[in-house]
Amino acid sequence: MLLFSKDIKWSEKNIWNKALNLKILSSAGFLVPEFVCLESIFLAPLLENEKTLEELLGEINTWFNKERYIVRSSALVEDLDDSSMAWQFCSEIDLRPEELETAIKKVIKVWKEKLNGDLTKFSIIIQEYIVADMSWVTFTRNPMWWREMTIEYFKWEN
């Protein structure tokens, strides 16, 4: 049920753009917190069957046991060549292990509403949460279609 970041292949069809881009960054040597993906084919059963969700949480506790997590969306309509959807969709951050179930359900529910029930174009990333010194988003094209790159950043006061 879990697809580990180290096992992701470039031809994966059920994890979508954000997860693939995280894999590309990681493979290029950037420091990307470890992550796992829930493929789109497993999402509907998670909402429909509590036992399936319990099995998933058991797998996470066994194979991807972290102190803190972030649950993120990865969808076909995110991180495209011609548009950025940064902060437009649901992410749940700084979660303790016992908060994962609620967060996974919430992210799926929000996406189910946004995609009119079609979860085939959506997957979930469960990532180790780290407290960062700085956070940023890189826009590779100005929204006014000018040829410039913009980086918006925030320095955390720890």
C-alpha positions as CSV (number, residue, x, y, z in Angstrom):
1,M,0.0,0.0,0.0
2,L,2.9,2.4,0.7
3,L,5.3,3.4,-2.0
4,F,8.6,4.5,-0.5
5,S,10.4,7.5,-2.1
6,K,13.5,5.4,-2.8
7,D,11.4,2.9,-4.8
8,I,9.6,5.5,-7.0
9,K,10.3,5.1,-10.7
10,W,10.0,7.8,-13.2
11,S,7.2,5.9,-14.9
12,E,4.9,5.8,-11.9
13,K,1.3,6.5,-13.0
14,N,-0.6,6.6,-9.7
15,I,1.4,9.2,-7.6
16,W,1.3,12.4,-9.7
17,N,3.4,15.4,-10.1
18,K,4.4,16.7,-6.6
19,A,5.6,13.2,-5.6
20,L,7.6,12.8,-8.8
21,N,9.1,16.3,-8.4
22,L,10.2,15.5,-4.8
23,K,11.8,12.3,-6.2
24,I,13.7,14.3,-8.8
25,L,14.9,16.8,-6.3
26,S,16.0,14.0,-3.9
27,S,17.8,12.2,-6.8
28,A,19.6,15.4,-7.7
29,G,21.1,15.7,-4.2
30,F,18.7,18.2,-2.6
31,L,17.8,17.6,1.0
32,V,14.2,16.3,0.8
33,P,12.7,14.9,4.0
34,E,11.9,11.2,3.6
35,F,8.5,10.4,2.3
36,V,6.1,7.7,1.2
37,C,3.2,7.8,-1.2
38,L,-0.3,6.4,-1.1
39,E,-1.2,5.6,-4.7
40,S,-4.5,6.8,-6.1
41,I,-5.9,3.2,-6.4
42,F,-5.8,2.9,-2.6
43,L,-7.5,6.2,-1.6
44,A,-11.2,5.3,-2.0
45,P,-10.8,2.1,0.1
46,L,-9.3,4.1,2.9
47,L,-12.5,6.2,3.2
48,E,-14.8,3.2,2.8
49,N,-13.1,0.7,5.1
50,E,-11.8,1.4,8.6
51,K,-9.9,-1.9,8.5
52,T,-7.9,-0.8,5.4
53,L,-7.0,2.5,7.1
54,E,-5.9,0.7,10.3
55,E,-3.7,-1.6,8.1
56,L,-2.2,1.5,6.5
57,L,-1.5,3.1,9.9
58,G,0.1,-0.2,11.0
59,E,2.4,-0.1,7.9
60,I,3.4,3.4,8.6
61,N,4.2,2.6,12.3
62,T,6.2,-0.4,11.2
63,W,8.1,0.8,8.1
64,F,7.9,4.6,8.2
65,N,7.9,5.4,11.9
66,K,8.7,9.1,12.4
67,E,8.1,11.5,15.3
68,R,6.3,14.1,13.3
69,Y,4.6,14.0,9.9
70,I,3.1,16.2,7.1
71,V,0.3,14.8,5.0
72,R,0.3,16.5,1.5
73,S,-1.7,16.2,-1.7
74,S,-0.2,15.2,-5.0
75,A,-2.6,15.6,-7.9
76,L,-2.6,15.7,-11.6
77,V,-3.6,19.4,-11.5
78,E,-0.6,20.5,-9.3
79,D,2.9,21.5,-10.2
80,L,2.3,21.6,-14.0
81,D,4.6,23.1,-16.6
82,D,2.2,26.0,-17.2
83,S,0.8,26.7,-13.7
84,S,1.6,26.6,-10.0
85,M,-0.9,25.6,-7.4
86,A,1.2,26.3,-4.4
87,W,-1.0,26.5,-1.2
88,Q,-4.2,26.0,-3.1
89,F,-4.9,22.6,-1.7
90,C,-5.0,20.8,1.7
91,S,-1.9,19.9,3.6
92,E,-1.8,18.9,7.3
93,I,1.4,19.7,9.0
94,D,3.3,18.9,12.2
95,L,1.3,15.8,13.1
96,R,2.0,13.3,15.8
97,P,1.5,9.7,14.8
98,E,-1.9,9.5,16.5
99,E,-3.1,12.4,14.3
100,L,-2.3,10.7,11.0
101,E,-5.7,9.0,10.6
102,T,-7.7,12.3,10.9
103,A,-5.3,14.1,8.6
104,I,-5.4,11.5,5.9
105,K,-9.2,11.4,5.9
106,K,-9.3,15.2,5.8
107,V,-6.9,15.5,2.8
108,I,-8.8,12.8,0.9
109,K,-12.2,14.5,1.7
110,V,-11.1,17.9,0.5
111,W,-9.7,16.5,-2.7
112,K,-12.8,14.3,-3.3
113,E,-14.9,17.5,-3.1
114,K,-12.5,19.5,-5.4
115,L,-12.3,16.7,-8.0
116,N,-16.0,15.8,-7.9
117,G,-15.3,12.4,-6.3
118,D,-12.7,11.4,-8.9
119,L,-9.7,10.2,-6.8
120,T,-7.9,8.6,-9.8
121,K,-6.0,11.8,-10.4
122,F,-4.8,12.3,-6.9
123,S,-2.4,10.7,-4.5
124,I,-1.1,11.4,-1.0
125,I,2.4,12.1,0.3
126,I,3.2,11.3,3.9
127,Q,6.5,13.0,4.7
128,E,8.7,13.3,7.7
129,Y,8.1,16.8,9.2
130,I,11.1,18.8,10.1
131,V,11.4,22.2,11.7
132,A,13.1,24.3,9.0
133,D,15.2,27.4,9.3
134,M,13.6,28.8,6.1
135,S,10.8,27.9,3.8
136,W,10.2,28.9,0.2
137,V,8.3,28.5,-3.0
138,T,9.9,28.9,-6.3
139,F,7.8,30.2,-9.2
140,T,9.6,29.5,-12.5
141,R,7.5,32.0,-14.4
142,N,6.0,35.3,-13.3
143,P,2.2,35.2,-13.2
144,M,2.1,38.0,-15.7
145,W,4.0,35.8,-18.2
146,W,7.2,37.7,-17.9
147,R,10.4,35.5,-18.2
148,E,11.6,35.8,-14.7
149,M,11.9,33.4,-11.7
150,T,10.5,34.4,-8.3
151,I,11.3,32.9,-5.0
152,E,9.1,33.7,-2.0
153,Y,10.6,32.8,1.3
154,F,10.1,33.0,5.0
155,K,12.8,32.8,7.7
156,W,11.5,31.1,10.8
157,E,12.4,32.6,14.2
158,N,13.2,29.5,16.3
